[in-house]
Amino acid sequence: MRRPWDPESASAVFVLAALVFVGGAFAGGVFLGRATKGARTIVTAATATQPAASRVSPDVAQGAHDFVNFACAQCHGPNGRGGVSPDVPALSAASKLTAAELRVIIDHGLGESANPKKPYMPVWGGIISDHQINDLIAYIRADLPTVPAATPVQVPTDQGLQVEGQALYQRYGCVNCHGPNGLGGVPNPLSPDKTIPPLSGAAFFKEFDTDQKIMDVIRSGSVIGRPPIVSMPHWGGILSDQQLRALVAYIKTLKRG
């Protein structure tokens, strides 16, 4: 079993990595990326300079898909270019970090674990495989190139809250930890039963018996007041109240028995 991560005893490497990440946040400046207008696709200078897909190795391509599937893009921006939250750095300088430095950050998370109004990067060690971490590192160290089809799930906002919430559940990576349809079962080696709890079933809906309670736990996560081991991050500062209401509407459609 891994020892809980203690922010007080962070290594010099981790501190260096954090400083570089924060520096990237200030240096990132204007958000660069891809935008759409009508049926046209507008490609900015940032995406125009990305390596062509044919030049990207399989591990880098897989890392791009993992970057999307684990919702890294939802906080660090498409291709890690930032622009989502002033509290989450762009990854423009991260390609200069060593593989070991990047692994420390991915394994142990980063951010203000005690402040639910600030986003907190999840602790991915014990949740995603070493192979996936290696692919993410390869993608970041390749300067986060554009990879076709490595794009977040589109979220419809005109088909009702439940449909919107189901798409958000995929887009923000909830499915990676709580499982399809909130059934749980994903390993968490440091929890009492060694798994991440489900978002369905009688026990969940008994504990979270109001919309507000569900919104509160999504917003504040489960790392408040304790070391950020393999715990749910708080989404405060990233998800809007509208998105929280949509997620709650979807969760309430899940199996209750």
VEXMI-958656 format. One record per residue (C-alpha): residue number from 1; residue in one letter; x, y, z. Coordinates in pm, 1 decimal, m for minus. Layout:
! residues N
nr, rest, px, py, pz
NUM, A, X, Y, Z
...
END
This chain:
! residues 257
nr, rest, px, py, pz
1, M, 0.0, 0.0, 0.0
2, R, 129.6, 344.0, m82.2
3, R, 197.5, 582.3, 201.2
4, P, m37.2, 886.7, 209.7
5, W, 107.0, 1189.4, 41.6
6, D, 207.6, 1453.6, 290.8
7, P, 220.9, 1804.4, 138.0
8, E, 442.7, 1916.3, 426.6
9, S, 717.8, 1678.7, 316.1
10, A, 711.8, 1755.2, m55.9
11, S, 1044.6, 1700.0, m220.8
12, A, 1251.9, 1967.2, m387.7
13, V, 1158.8, 1815.1, m720.8
14, F, 790.1, 1861.7, m649.6
15, V, 842.2, 2219.7, m538.8
16, L, 1037.2, 2288.8, m858.2
17, A, 765.4, 2132.7, m1066.8
18, A, 499.1, 2337.2, m890.4
19, L, 692.9, 2657.4, m949.5
20, V, 732.4, 2580.6, m1317.8
21, F, 360.5, 2503.3, m1346.9
22, V, 263.0, 2825.3, m1171.6
23, G, 509.5, 3015.6, m1385.3
24, G, 345.0, 2869.9, m1689.6
25, A, 12.0, 2997.3, m1566.4
26, F, 135.6, 3356.3, m1563.2
27, A, 336.3, 3324.6, m1883.1
28, G, 47.9, 3165.8, m2073.4
29, G, m125.9, 3499.4, m2114.0
30, V, m393.8, 3488.0, m2378.7
31, F, m574.5, 3156.2, m2427.6
32, L, m476.5, 2990.6, m2753.7
33, G, m656.0, 2702.5, m2915.5
34, R, m926.6, 2601.2, m3156.5
35, A, m1264.6, 2763.8, m3192.0
36, T, m1564.6, 2696.7, m3408.0
37, K, m1805.0, 2932.9, m3570.2
38, G, m2102.3, 2795.3, m3758.3
39, A, m1990.2, 2509.9, m3981.4
40, R, m1636.6, 2642.8, m4012.1
41, T, m1338.9, 2551.5, m3798.5
42, I, m1111.6, 2837.9, m3706.7
43, V, m752.4, 2732.6, m3639.7
44, T, m539.5, 2975.5, m3443.1
45, A, m163.6, 3012.5, m3454.7
46, A, m126.3, 2775.3, m3158.9
47, T, m297.0, 2482.9, m3330.3
48, A, m133.8, 2563.2, m3662.1
49, T, 206.8, 2505.2, m3506.9
50, Q, 112.1, 2174.3, m3346.3
51, P, 288.0, 1866.2, m3491.8
52, A, 91.7, 1685.5, m3762.3
53, A, m93.1, 1372.8, m3647.5
54, S, 115.8, 1152.3, m3878.3
55, R, 428.8, 1257.1, m3686.6
56, V, 288.9, 1167.9, m3347.1
57, S, 397.8, 837.5, m3195.2
58, P, 136.5, 591.1, m3063.5
59, D, 222.0, 662.3, m2698.8
60, V, 185.3, 1037.7, m2754.1
61, A, m147.2, 981.1, m2932.7
62, Q, m269.3, 763.3, m2645.6
63, G, m156.8, 1028.7, m2400.3
64, A, m366.0, 1286.8, m2587.5
65, H, m673.6, 1066.2, m2549.3
66, D, m596.8, 1008.1, m2181.3
67, F, m552.9, 1384.1, m2135.3
68, V, m910.1, 1426.3, m2256.7
69, N, m1062.9, 1117.9, m2094.0
70, F, m925.5, 1200.5, m1749.7
71, A, m1052.2, 1559.5, m1782.1
72, C, m706.1, 1717.9, m1776.9
73, A, m824.0, 1934.1, m2066.8
74, Q, m1122.2, 2057.2, m1866.1
75, C, m891.0, 2232.3, m1619.7
76, H, m567.8, 2293.9, m1814.0
77, G, m745.8, 2379.1, m2140.4
78, P, m730.5, 2212.8, m2483.4
79, N, m371.7, 2106.3, m2556.9
80, G, m286.8, 2229.9, m2207.5
81, R, m302.9, 2592.2, m2319.3
82, G, m486.3, 2716.9, m2009.4
83, G, m762.6, 2974.2, m2009.0
84, V, m1008.4, 2778.6, m1791.0
85, S, m931.1, 2911.2, m1443.0
86, P, m676.3, 3158.9, m1307.1
87, D, m597.8, 2897.1, m1041.9
88, V, m500.4, 2626.8, m1293.4
89, P, m178.5, 2680.5, m1488.1
90, A, m126.5, 2627.9, m1857.6
91, L, 113.5, 2345.8, m1934.6
92, S, 320.6, 2543.5, m2183.5
93, A, 633.1, 2504.1, m1969.9
94, A, 563.6, 2148.0, m1858.3
95, S, 743.4, 1986.8, m2153.1
96, K, 1068.4, 2106.4, m1994.2
97, L, 1006.9, 1898.2, m1681.6
98, T, 1164.1, 1555.8, m1651.6
99, A, 953.3, 1242.0, m1665.6
100, A, 1019.2, 1191.0, m1293.2
101, E, 897.4, 1542.2, m1206.4
102, L, 579.4, 1498.0, m1409.9
103, R, 512.0, 1160.0, m1250.2
104, V, 530.8, 1313.2, m901.4
105, I, 264.8, 1568.6, m993.8
106, I, 35.6, 1318.6, m1167.7
107, D, 73.0, 1066.3, m885.7
108, H, 20.6, 1310.1, m597.2
109, G, m189.3, 1595.9, m732.5
110, L, m139.5, 1965.5, m681.5
111, G, m336.4, 2261.0, m548.8
112, E, m507.4, 2387.7, m232.9
113, S, m668.9, 2078.4, m87.4
114, A, m821.9, 2270.5, 204.6
115, N, m1004.7, 2535.3, 0.8
116, P, m1324.0, 2411.4, m171.4
117, K, m1348.7, 2735.4, m368.3
118, K, m1026.3, 2654.5, m549.6
119, P, m979.2, 2365.8, m793.0
120, Y, m757.8, 2078.9, m688.5
121, M, m575.6, 1844.0, m924.5
122, P, m668.2, 1481.7, m844.2
123, V, m428.3, 1229.3, m701.4
124, W, m405.4, 984.6, m991.8
125, G, m159.3, 741.4, m834.1
126, G, m348.1, 419.0, m766.9
127, I, m632.4, 513.0, m1002.2
128, I, m476.8, 513.0, m1348.2
129, S, m217.2, 263.0, m1463.3
130, D, 155.3, 320.1, m1496.3
131, H, 113.3, 272.8, m1871.0
132, Q, m140.9, 556.3, m1886.5
133, I, 82.6, 780.1, m1677.5
134, N, 373.0, 705.9, m1912.4
135, D, 154.7, 800.4, m2209.7
136, L, 45.4, 1124.1, m2042.6
137, I, 408.8, 1208.9, m1972.9
138, A, 501.2, 1134.9, m2336.1
139, Y, 218.3, 1362.5, m2454.5
140, I, 317.1, 1649.1, m2224.1
141, R, 686.3, 1620.0, m2306.1
142, A, 594.2, 1625.2, m2677.9
143, D, 444.6, 1973.2, m2611.9
144, L, 81.9, 1852.1, m2612.7
145, P, 21.7, 1827.1, m2989.3
146, T, m321.4, 1818.3, m3147.8
147, V, m436.1, 1460.2, m3210.3
148, P, m749.4, 1403.1, m3422.2
149, A, m1045.6, 1255.8, m3233.6
150, A, m884.8, 1330.3, m2895.1
151, T, m1159.2, 1578.3, m2812.3
152, P, m1392.1, 1608.4, m2512.6
153, V, m1751.0, 1485.3, m2528.1
154, Q, m1981.2, 1759.6, m2654.3
155, V, m2234.7, 1874.6, m2394.4
156, P, m2584.4, 1954.7, m2526.2
157, T, m2751.3, 2234.7, m2332.2
158, D, m3087.2, 2228.8, m2508.6
159, Q, m3205.2, 1874.8, m2433.4
160, G, m3273.1, 1897.4, m2062.5
161, L, m3061.9, 1885.6, m1748.0
162, Q, m3040.1, 1505.9, m1736.9
163, V, m2890.5, 1480.6, m2086.5
164, E, m2652.2, 1766.5, m2012.8
165, G, m2549.7, 1602.0, m1685.9
166, Q, m2483.5, 1265.6, m1849.0
167, A, m2248.6, 1431.8, m2098.1
168, L, m2075.6, 1625.0, m1819.3
169, Y, m2030.1, 1298.4, m1628.7
170, Q, m1823.2, 1176.7, m1924.4
171, R, m1654.4, 1506.3, m2013.0
172, Y, m1524.4, 1574.8, m1662.5
173, G, m1402.9, 1220.2, m1603.6
174, C, m1650.1, 1125.7, m1329.3
175, V, m1698.0, 794.1, m1509.5
176, N, m1329.5, 707.3, m1465.1
177, C, m1364.3, 689.7, m1087.1
178, H, m1732.5, 625.4, m1016.4
179, G, m1785.5, 392.5, m1309.9
180, P, m2049.7, 373.5, m1584.6
181, N, m2393.4, 464.6, m1448.7
182, G, m2229.1, 550.3, m1116.1
183, L, m2191.7, 182.6, m1025.3
184, G, m1846.2, 230.5, m867.8
185, G, m1599.9, m53.5, m821.0
186, V, m1290.6, 138.9, m936.8
187, P, m989.5, 53.3, m712.4
188, N, m880.2, 296.6, m443.0
189, P, m604.3, 124.6, m243.7
190, L, m621.3, 368.8, 48.6
191, S, m997.1, 359.7, 115.1
192, P, m1147.9, 125.2, 379.2
193, D, m1305.2, m107.2, 120.8
194, K, m1031.3, m48.6, m140.7
195, T, m1274.1, 99.8, m396.3
196, I, m1416.8, 438.6, m494.3
197, P, m1779.7, 462.8, m377.2
198, P, m2065.1, 443.7, m627.0
199, L, m2300.9, 730.4, m702.8
200, S, m2600.2, 497.1, m710.9
201, G, m2770.3, 252.6, m478.3
202, A, m2964.4, 287.3, m156.4
203, A, m2666.1, 381.1, 62.1
204, F, m2567.9, 676.0, m158.4
205, F, m2917.2, 821.1, m183.2
206, K, m2972.9, 775.5, 190.5
207, E, m2662.5, 979.8, 270.1
208, F, m2714.1, 1234.3, m8.9
209, D, m3088.8, 1277.5, 11.1
210, T, m3113.4, 1632.3, m125.2
211, D, m2993.4, 1808.4, m438.7
212, Q, m2789.8, 2048.5, m226.2
213, K, m2597.8, 1768.8, m52.3
214, I, m2499.4, 1618.8, m387.2
215, M, m2395.9, 1959.0, m522.3
216, D, m2193.6, 2029.3, m209.4
217, V, m1989.9, 1708.5, m230.1
218, I, m1915.4, 1766.2, m599.5
219, R, m1807.5, 2121.4, m525.0
220, S, m1596.4, 2037.8, m217.0
221, G, m1485.7, 1681.4, m293.8
222, S, m1351.2, 1461.7, m15.6
223, V, m1002.9, 1599.9, 48.3
224, I, m1109.9, 1888.2, 271.9
225, G, m927.4, 1879.3, 605.3
226, R, m710.7, 1577.0, 535.6
227, P, m411.4, 1479.5, 321.7
228, P, m499.6, 1450.3, m47.8
229, I, m442.5, 1078.2, m91.0
230, V, m661.2, 900.5, m346.1
231, S, m954.3, 1130.1, m279.1
232, M, m1215.5, 1306.5, m485.9
233, P, m1093.8, 1655.3, m579.5
234, H, m1313.6, 1956.1, m530.0
235, W, m1453.6, 2103.1, m848.7
236, G, m1508.2, 2448.4, m700.0
237, G, m1382.9, 2711.3, m940.4
238, I, m1424.1, 2482.9, m1243.9
239, L, m1788.1, 2370.6, m1261.1
240, S, m2061.5, 2633.2, m1272.2
241, D, m2382.4, 2612.1, m1068.2
242, Q, m2567.5, 2524.1, m1389.9
243, Q, m2329.6, 2233.8, m1453.6
244, L, m2364.8, 2116.5, m1093.3
245, R, m2745.1, 2117.6, m1126.2
246, A, m2716.9, 1916.9, m1448.1
247, L, m2488.8, 1659.5, m1284.4
248, V, m2731.1, 1626.0, m994.2
249, A, m3021.4, 1575.8, m1237.0
250, Y, m2829.5, 1294.4, m1408.3
251, I, m2715.6, 1129.6, m1083.5
252, K, m3077.8, 1123.3, m964.1
253, T, m3166.2, 903.7, m1264.6
254, L, m2922.3, 632.1, m1150.1
255, K, m3020.6, 306.8, m982.4
256, R, m3149.9, 362.5, m629.6
257, G, m3200.8, 6.0, m506.8
END
